[in-house]
């Protein structure tokens, strides 16, 4: 099954905050970009690495 969530803002982003990131989850990877530069570059990480990052960030 193919997965592609489309771009969405981080749950920690708000309309009052200028420093937002957007995330896009696909079958193969997770892409991250700056919401102010939607046509600019993005980076991608493996799904397993993203899950590890979220787990580690949640423990802080």
PyMOL commands that set and color helices and strands:
alter all, ss='L'
color gray80, all
select helices_A, chain A and resi 47-58
alter helices_A, ss='H'
color red, helices_A
select strands_A, chain A and resi 8-9+21-25+29-34+42-46
alter strands_A, ss='S'
color yellow, strands_A
deselect
rebuild
show_as cartoon
